[in-house]
Amino acid sequence: MDIDIVIRDLISQGINSVWVNHSANSYGQDLVQLLDAQGNELKWRWLSDGCTEWRAPPSVIGGYSGLPAGASEFDLSQGFEYASLTLSTEDYANYSEVQPSPDWCR
């Protein structure tokens, strides 16, 4: 399932924010989860699968009793266009960390 479909589905359910959590299974395979404010898993995908392979829960990890440290919040309350611009951009970049600019570039 494509991330834009996921975003539309979450917005239609009245979900105003999601948290992105990076994790790994016991074999070290990286995955990304979309969580609600209570740490419940909404969608997930293997990091290696790319942005079109979101799945319904449960993943091999499942949900949490609260939000895990390091989970990043994404606002869905401003509608699809804003959510797509922010969350889809991160998803298409595969949640890679942006490298800081060198000093000479600042």
C-alpha positions in Angstrom: 0.0 0.0 0.0 1.4 3.4 -1.0 2.0 6.0 1.7 -0.5 8.4 0.1 -3.2 5.8 0.5 -2.1 5.3 4.1 -2.3 9.0 4.8 -5.8 9.4 3.3 -7.0 6.3 5.2 -5.6 7.7 8.5 -7.1 11.1 7.9 -10.5 9.6 7.1 -10.4 7.8 10.4 -10.0 11.1 12.2 -6.4 10.6 13.2 -4.7 14.0 13.6 -1.1 12.8 14.3 1.0 9.8 13.7 4.4 8.9 15.1 7.1 7.3 13.0 9.2 4.7 14.9 12.3 2.9 13.5 12.8 -0.5 15.0 14.3 -3.9 14.1 13.3 -7.5 14.6 15.4 -10.0 16.5 17.4 -10.7 13.3 18.3 -7.0 12.9 16.0 -6.3 9.9 14.9 -2.6 10.0 11.3 -1.7 10.0 9.3 1.5 10.2 6.0 1.8 12.2 3.3 4.4 12.2 1.9 4.7 15.7 -0.9 6.5 17.4 -0.6 8.7 20.5 -0.8 5.6 22.8 1.9 3.6 20.9 -0.6 1.4 19.0 0.7 0.3 15.7 -1.4 1.7 12.7 0.8 0.6 9.8 4.3 -0.8 9.2 6.8 -1.7 6.5 10.2 -3.1 6.2 12.7 -0.3 5.6 14.1 -2.2 2.6 10.7 -2.6 0.9 10.3 1.1 0.2 7.3 3.5 0.3 4.8 1.4 -1.5 4.8 -1.6 0.8 2.9 -0.4 3.9 1.1 -3.2 5.7 -1.7 -3.5 8.3 -0.7 -4.5 11.8 0.6 -6.4 13.5 4.2 -6.4 12.6 6.8 -8.7 14.1 7.2 -6.0 16.8 3.6 -4.9 17.4 2.5 -1.9 19.4 3.8 -0.4 22.7 2.4 0.6 26.0 3.3 4.2 25.2 5.3 6.1 22.6 8.8 4.8 22.2 11.6 7.3 22.8 12.8 8.7 19.5 9.5 8.4 17.7 8.8 11.4 15.5 5.4 13.1 15.3 3.8 14.0 12.0 0.7 16.3 11.9 -2.2 15.1 9.8 -4.7 17.7 11.1 -3.9 20.2 8.3 -5.2 17.9 5.6 -3.8 15.6 3.0 -1.7 18.1 1.0 0.3 19.1 4.1 0.6 15.6 5.4 1.6 14.3 2.0 4.3 17.0 1.7 5.8 16.2 5.1 5.2 12.5 5.7 5.5 11.4 2.1 8.7 13.3 1.6 10.2 11.5 4.6 8.9 8.2 3.4 10.2 8.5 -0.1 13.6 9.4 1.4 13.3 6.2 3.4 13.6 8.1 6.7 17.3 8.6 6.1 18.9 11.2 8.3 19.8 14.4 6.6 23.6 15.0 6.8 24.5 18.4 8.3 25.9 20.9 5.8 29.6 21.5 6.0 30.7 24.7 7.7 31.8 26.3 4.5 28.1 25.9 3.3 26.5 27.8 6.2 
